Amino acid sequence: MHTMWKGSISFGLVNIPIKLFSATEDKDVKLRNLHKECNTPIQYEKTCPNCEKDIGNDDIVKGYEYVKGKFVILNDEELKELKDEHEDKSVEIIDFVKLEEIDPIYFSRSYFMGPGENGSKAYALLREALQTSGKIGIAEITIRSKQQMAIIRVYKNSLVMETIHYPDEVRNVAEVPGVPENVEINEKELDTAIMLIDQLTTEFNPEKYKDEYRTALMELIESKINNNEGTTSKEAPRTNVVDLMSALQASIERTKSKETASSKKAAAPKGNAKPKAKQEAPTGTDKSTTVKPKTRTTRKKVGT
């Protein structure tokens, strides 16, 4: 497993070095958007809809929209100062409670906790103490500049940390529309429903459940691969380099043409109209050689 975070668990005067590892992973089947004509993956570029031009990371600032269309700008220095002030590499356990006292709606994400250097004995001690007492720890931690609440509990032979939402992050259930209030339930209907629940009641076995849609989708994908129905996308041409060289070469030719035209014009007799007509030929040639590079705009090159 890849170590996501290093720090320590602290409660009272106890300090335990630990490492965090993601306990879950996203198994969703990710599908790419391709151009129907050539099967090339579609790229999503950062553009400003107002200025109608492509922008880079250096052109982007952070802003908080406090009312529609109005923003407060937060610069990198301000954000870094806040991050440095609040980012503490410590999981501080502030309370111990029973797991059943926390509604699952608060749970967010799970992490396995492994011992850090010289932390094995203290790690094992906390694991045993939690298991014996039947309690879990309520803690605070900062991960990626976000302060979060978490619980520390025992999972099989390991400590696991589960981030939980703050109370104000859980929406008020009273705002759910259409929830029935006082509805009279027929006793016979209730008894039948309870009987059905009893018949379907069993011990929880997570291996019993699987994502049937994902399994069927992967079977469809594998069958297409086995039937040689795969396709190869065309690589987008690296026209930015070619266009740059073409533009530079065209500029050189243009300069040469102007210099030649100027020298011929200076050397031609003033009263003679024919040499003047011949001098116009390079000028016309000059325009034709530069028309092609001009059709490629700078904004288009950046986006390729």
Secondary structure, 3 states (H helix, E strand, C coil): CCCCEEEEEEECCEEEEEEEEECCCCCCCCCCCECCCCCCECCCCCEECCCCEECCHHHCCEEEEEECCEEEEECHHHHHHHHHHHCCCCEEEEEEECHHHCCHHHEEEEEEEEECCCCHHHHHHHHHHHHHHCCEEEEEEEECCEEEEEEEEEECCEEEEEEECCHHHCCCHHHCCCCCCCCCCCHHHHHHHHHHHHHHCCCCCHHHCCCHHHHHHHHHHHHHHHCCCCCCCCCCCCHHHHHHHHHHHHHHHHHHHHHHHHHHHHHCCCCCHHHHHHHHHHHHHHHHHHHHHHCCCHHHHHHC
